[in-house]
């Protein structure tokens, strides 16, 4: 068990599917301008257990309290990673999956009206397979990426995102979550009301289920890029509560 720290919380940002840690660039700049320490590790996107273990290893190396933030599938990862991390004082979800015990990403997707992403993705076999590892991964079709993922970003930005997208292993969508950290850790949730990846109704359901402090943002699934000020403001709120 860690001893209590008087240091301000470190903010750890976990990205989701189809992107990488650079998606947090605007948010990182705003938080660092406030004097906060920030980490944005790479999320492997290979499977829920493996990805949560990767983030948990980052948390173990931090000697301050942590505000743990997840976007998209990153929300499922932080939900599991924080269960064994006694330095996590707050959880922030940004258009993210806040899974319950025994639940998977596809369970949430299938519970609500289909989002446009359902018709915009395709599966590709992994070029190199490892024993026991995933054998296929999911992409968003390049020509549909802008309208589905980030309709509120400039065309130049979405064009770049579409060709540099990081696919998620199909196995990650069916990995079952363990006991949710949000059941015992104060949580915040930013609902993207124009999201075409994760149904906003599903986001409201998860936010209410975890009794999170809700922030409704007028933006696409890419609110971490299109609304960095609003996302940073929610994180600051969680930091202040976690001090």
One Martini backbone bead per residue (centre of mass of N, CA, C, O) as a GRO file, in nm:
protein
  243
    1UNK     BB    1   0.096   0.036   0.023
    2UNK     BB    2   0.062   0.358  -0.015
    3UNK     BB    3   0.151   0.660   0.067
    4UNK     BB    4   0.052   0.954   0.115
    5UNK     BB    5   0.020   1.244  -0.098
    6UNK     BB    6   0.091   1.603  -0.157
    7UNK     BB    7   0.077   1.580  -0.443
    8UNK     BB    8  -0.027   1.638  -0.731
    9UNK     BB    9  -0.183   1.505  -0.973
   10UNK     BB   10  -0.152   1.276  -1.221
   11UNK     BB   11  -0.207   1.263  -1.567
   12UNK     BB   12  -0.363   0.988  -1.741
   13UNK     BB   13  -0.370   0.913  -2.092
   14UNK     BB   14  -0.608   0.709  -2.281
   15UNK     BB   15  -0.643   0.580  -2.570
   16UNK     BB   16  -0.800   0.459  -2.849
   17UNK     BB   17  -0.926   0.369  -3.126
   18UNK     BB   18  -0.769   0.471  -3.436
   19UNK     BB   19  -0.535   0.582  -3.250
   20UNK     BB   20  -0.325   0.795  -3.048
   21UNK     BB   21  -0.155   0.994  -2.819
   22UNK     BB   22  -0.177   1.254  -3.008
   23UNK     BB   23  -0.485   1.316  -2.945
   24UNK     BB   24  -0.385   1.479  -2.666
   25UNK     BB   25  -0.227   1.740  -2.730
   26UNK     BB   26  -0.419   1.973  -2.645
   27UNK     BB   27  -0.465   1.877  -2.353
   28UNK     BB   28  -0.172   1.872  -2.260
   29UNK     BB   29  -0.108   2.172  -2.294
   30UNK     BB   30  -0.321   2.274  -2.089
   31UNK     BB   31  -0.223   2.115  -1.838
   32UNK     BB   32   0.073   2.215  -1.838
   33UNK     BB   33  -0.005   2.519  -1.805
   34UNK     BB   34  -0.108   2.432  -1.500
   35UNK     BB   35   0.133   2.231  -1.385
   36UNK     BB   36   0.083   1.946  -1.485
   37UNK     BB   37   0.126   1.616  -1.483
   38UNK     BB   38   0.184   1.410  -1.782
   39UNK     BB   39   0.052   1.106  -1.930
   40UNK     BB   40   0.079   0.916  -2.267
   41UNK     BB   41   0.034   0.618  -2.332
   42UNK     BB   42   0.043   0.336  -2.504
   43UNK     BB   43  -0.213   0.155  -2.656
   44UNK     BB   44  -0.213  -0.157  -2.790
   45UNK     BB   45  -0.495  -0.289  -2.893
   46UNK     BB   46  -0.515  -0.629  -2.825
   47UNK     BB   47  -0.644  -0.643  -2.523
   48UNK     BB   48  -0.782  -0.597  -2.223
   49UNK     BB   49  -0.579  -0.736  -2.036
   50UNK     BB   50  -0.317  -0.630  -2.169
   51UNK     BB   51  -0.384  -0.323  -2.164
   52UNK     BB   52  -0.426  -0.295  -1.858
   53UNK     BB   53  -0.142  -0.391  -1.780
   54UNK     BB   54   0.010  -0.164  -1.920
   55UNK     BB   55  -0.115   0.070  -1.755
   56UNK     BB   56  -0.049  -0.039  -1.472
   57UNK     BB   57   0.259  -0.009  -1.505
   58UNK     BB   58   0.251   0.298  -1.511
   59UNK     BB   59   0.118   0.349  -1.233
   60UNK     BB   60   0.352   0.217  -1.058
   61UNK     BB   61   0.562   0.464  -1.148
   62UNK     BB   62   0.375   0.650  -0.971
   63UNK     BB   63   0.410   0.879  -0.675
   64UNK     BB   64   0.124   0.983  -0.727
   65UNK     BB   65  -0.155   1.078  -0.778
   66UNK     BB   66  -0.434   0.975  -1.003
   67UNK     BB   67  -0.571   1.076  -1.313
   68UNK     BB   68  -0.780   0.874  -1.510
   69UNK     BB   69  -0.796   0.867  -1.873
   70UNK     BB   70  -1.057   0.786  -2.123
   71UNK     BB   71  -1.091   0.698  -2.468
   72UNK     BB   72  -1.311   0.503  -2.558
   73UNK     BB   73  -1.154   0.212  -2.513
   74UNK     BB   74  -0.992   0.341  -2.279
   75UNK     BB   75  -1.220   0.306  -2.071
   76UNK     BB   76  -1.197  -0.001  -2.039
   77UNK     BB   77  -0.904   0.004  -1.943
   78UNK     BB   78  -0.931   0.184  -1.683
   79UNK     BB   79  -1.144   0.012  -1.538
   80UNK     BB   80  -0.927  -0.222  -1.495
   81UNK     BB   81  -0.654  -0.088  -1.410
   82UNK     BB   82  -0.769   0.056  -1.132
   83UNK     BB   83  -0.835  -0.186  -0.935
   84UNK     BB   84  -0.498  -0.215  -0.854
   85UNK     BB   85  -0.479   0.114  -0.804
   86UNK     BB   86  -0.415   0.313  -0.516
   87UNK     BB   87  -0.353   0.606  -0.682
   88UNK     BB   88  -0.642   0.632  -0.781
   89UNK     BB   89  -0.877   0.922  -0.752
   90UNK     BB   90  -0.972   0.935  -1.065
   91UNK     BB   91  -1.220   0.924  -1.331
   92UNK     BB   92  -1.214   0.971  -1.697
   93UNK     BB   93  -1.463   1.005  -1.951
   94UNK     BB   94  -1.440   1.008  -2.322
   95UNK     BB   95  -1.636   0.871  -2.508
   96UNK     BB   96  -1.665   0.594  -2.324
   97UNK     BB   97  -1.599   0.274  -2.184
   98UNK     BB   98  -1.797   0.173  -1.895
   99UNK     BB   99  -1.764  -0.115  -1.771
  100UNK     BB  100  -1.887  -0.402  -1.650
  101UNK     BB  101  -1.905  -0.687  -1.513
  102UNK     BB  102  -1.874  -0.908  -1.791
  103UNK     BB  103  -1.827  -0.692  -2.002
  104UNK     BB  104  -1.835  -0.568  -2.338
  105UNK     BB  105  -1.818  -0.368  -2.603
  106UNK     BB  106  -2.040  -0.516  -2.775
  107UNK     BB  107  -2.264  -0.502  -2.568
  108UNK     BB  108  -2.302  -0.195  -2.588
  109UNK     BB  109  -2.340  -0.166  -2.894
  110UNK     BB  110  -2.597  -0.378  -2.901
  111UNK     BB  111  -2.798  -0.221  -2.697
  112UNK     BB  112  -2.802  -0.008  -2.920
  113UNK     BB  113  -2.827   0.181  -3.162
  114UNK     BB  114  -2.674   0.190  -3.442
  115UNK     BB  115  -2.387   0.306  -3.557
  116UNK     BB  116  -2.222   0.412  -3.840
  117UNK     BB  117  -1.967   0.230  -3.788
  118UNK     BB  118  -2.090  -0.047  -3.868
  119UNK     BB  119  -2.055   0.045  -4.196
  120UNK     BB  120  -1.721   0.149  -4.175
  121UNK     BB  121  -1.590  -0.130  -4.137
  122UNK     BB  122  -1.295  -0.350  -4.133
  123UNK     BB  123  -1.132  -0.662  -4.175
  124UNK     BB  124  -0.794  -0.774  -4.092
  125UNK     BB  125  -0.527  -0.952  -4.124
  126UNK     BB  126  -0.255  -1.034  -3.975
  127UNK     BB  127   0.068  -1.044  -4.091
  128UNK     BB  128   0.149  -1.121  -3.787
  129UNK     BB  129   0.150  -1.404  -3.582
  130UNK     BB  130   0.080  -1.509  -3.250
  131UNK     BB  131   0.067  -1.716  -3.007
  132UNK     BB  132  -0.250  -1.638  -2.872
  133UNK     BB  133  -0.314  -1.416  -3.056
  134UNK     BB  134  -0.433  -1.215  -3.265
  135UNK     BB  135  -0.579  -1.235  -3.621
  136UNK     BB  136  -0.744  -0.956  -3.610
  137UNK     BB  137  -0.851  -0.630  -3.742
  138UNK     BB  138  -0.976  -0.291  -3.710
  139UNK     BB  139  -1.120  -0.062  -3.946
  140UNK     BB  140  -1.165   0.244  -4.104
  141UNK     BB  141  -1.275   0.371  -4.372
  142UNK     BB  142  -1.120   0.620  -4.525
  143UNK     BB  143  -1.378   0.764  -4.666
  144UNK     BB  144  -1.542   0.754  -4.365
  145UNK     BB  145  -1.382   0.876  -4.130
  146UNK     BB  146  -1.466   1.174  -4.105
  147UNK     BB  147  -1.785   1.136  -4.059
  148UNK     BB  148  -1.758   0.925  -3.818
  149UNK     BB  149  -1.518   1.041  -3.622
  150UNK     BB  150  -1.457   1.375  -3.742
  151UNK     BB  151  -1.675   1.613  -3.840
  152UNK     BB  152  -1.530   1.868  -3.656
  153UNK     BB  153  -1.288   1.856  -3.851
  154UNK     BB  154  -1.060   1.921  -4.059
  155UNK     BB  155  -0.976   1.767  -4.349
  156UNK     BB  156  -0.670   1.745  -4.297
  157UNK     BB  157  -0.695   1.593  -4.027
  158UNK     BB  158  -0.870   1.346  -4.123
  159UNK     BB  159  -0.678   1.246  -4.338
  160UNK     BB  160  -0.448   1.177  -4.147
  161UNK     BB  161  -0.606   0.986  -3.957
  162UNK     BB  162  -0.692   0.774  -4.175
  163UNK     BB  163  -0.378   0.690  -4.251
  164UNK     BB  164  -0.287   0.656  -3.918
  165UNK     BB  165  -0.448   0.444  -3.809
  166UNK     BB  166  -0.513   0.234  -3.528
  167UNK     BB  167  -0.581  -0.072  -3.489
  168UNK     BB  168  -0.807  -0.312  -3.355
  169UNK     BB  169  -0.846  -0.587  -3.203
  170UNK     BB  170  -1.110  -0.796  -3.206
  171UNK     BB  171  -1.066  -0.915  -2.917
  172UNK     BB  172  -1.115  -0.640  -2.760
  173UNK     BB  173  -1.438  -0.643  -2.803
  174UNK     BB  174  -1.469  -0.934  -2.616
  175UNK     BB  175  -1.352  -0.853  -2.360
  176UNK     BB  176  -1.388  -0.910  -2.022
  177UNK     BB  177  -1.467  -0.749  -1.749
  178UNK     BB  178  -1.406  -0.661  -1.449
  179UNK     BB  179  -1.419  -0.502  -1.185
  180UNK     BB  180  -1.515  -0.178  -1.143
  181UNK     BB  181  -1.362   0.114  -1.050
  182UNK     BB  182  -1.621   0.307  -1.044
  183UNK     BB  183  -1.747   0.181  -0.777
  184UNK     BB  184  -1.492   0.343  -0.593
  185UNK     BB  185  -1.440   0.582  -0.799
  186UNK     BB  186  -1.446   0.884  -0.892
  187UNK     BB  187  -1.650   1.019  -1.167
  188UNK     BB  188  -1.624   1.120  -1.514
  189UNK     BB  189  -1.832   1.248  -1.803
  190UNK     BB  190  -1.799   1.291  -2.157
  191UNK     BB  191  -2.050   1.377  -2.377
  192UNK     BB  192  -2.097   1.310  -2.719
  193UNK     BB  193  -2.371   1.438  -2.906
  194UNK     BB  194  -2.222   1.362  -3.216
  195UNK     BB  195  -2.178   1.063  -3.208
  196UNK     BB  196  -2.074   0.784  -3.454
  197UNK     BB  197  -1.961   0.547  -3.264
  198UNK     BB  198  -2.092   0.625  -2.975
  199UNK     BB  199  -2.375   0.629  -2.849
  200UNK     BB  200  -2.506   0.876  -2.653
  201UNK     BB  201  -2.699   0.690  -2.496
  202UNK     BB  202  -2.476   0.503  -2.393
  203UNK     BB  203  -2.320   0.720  -2.241
  204UNK     BB  204  -2.543   0.795  -2.042
  205UNK     BB  205  -2.577   0.521  -1.920
  206UNK     BB  206  -2.287   0.493  -1.806
  207UNK     BB  207  -2.279   0.751  -1.639
  208UNK     BB  208  -2.522   0.674  -1.455
  209UNK     BB  209  -2.418   0.401  -1.351
  210UNK     BB  210  -2.150   0.553  -1.219
  211UNK     BB  211  -2.222   0.834  -1.104
  212UNK     BB  212  -2.134   1.065  -1.280
  213UNK     BB  213  -1.996   1.351  -1.380
  214UNK     BB  214  -2.149   1.552  -1.619
  215UNK     BB  215  -2.048   1.629  -1.965
  216UNK     BB  216  -2.172   1.814  -2.236
  217UNK     BB  217  -2.067   1.783  -2.575
  218UNK     BB  218  -2.025   1.950  -2.886
  219UNK     BB  219  -1.944   1.652  -3.053
  220UNK     BB  220  -1.754   1.419  -3.156
  221UNK     BB  221  -1.553   1.153  -3.098
  222UNK     BB  222  -1.314   1.387  -3.132
  223UNK     BB  223  -1.310   1.577  -2.866
  224UNK     BB  224  -1.005   1.578  -2.790
  225UNK     BB  225  -0.962   1.770  -3.053
  226UNK     BB  226  -1.223   1.971  -3.078
  227UNK     BB  227  -1.245   1.989  -2.724
  228UNK     BB  228  -0.996   2.053  -2.522
  229UNK     BB  229  -1.105   2.256  -2.317
  230UNK     BB  230  -1.342   2.082  -2.205
  231UNK     BB  231  -1.175   1.838  -2.124
  232UNK     BB  232  -0.975   1.986  -1.936
  233UNK     BB  233  -1.189   2.095  -1.740
  234UNK     BB  234  -1.279   1.820  -1.632
  235UNK     BB  235  -1.001   1.728  -1.530
  236UNK     BB  236  -0.957   1.958  -1.330
  237UNK     BB  237  -1.193   1.884  -1.151
  238UNK     BB  238  -1.076   1.607  -1.069
  239UNK     BB  239  -0.813   1.714  -0.950
  240UNK     BB  240  -0.936   1.884  -0.722
  241UNK     BB  241  -1.077   1.640  -0.585
  242UNK     BB  242  -0.788   1.472  -0.563
  243UNK     BB  243  -0.614   1.655  -0.354
   0.00000   0.00000   0.00000
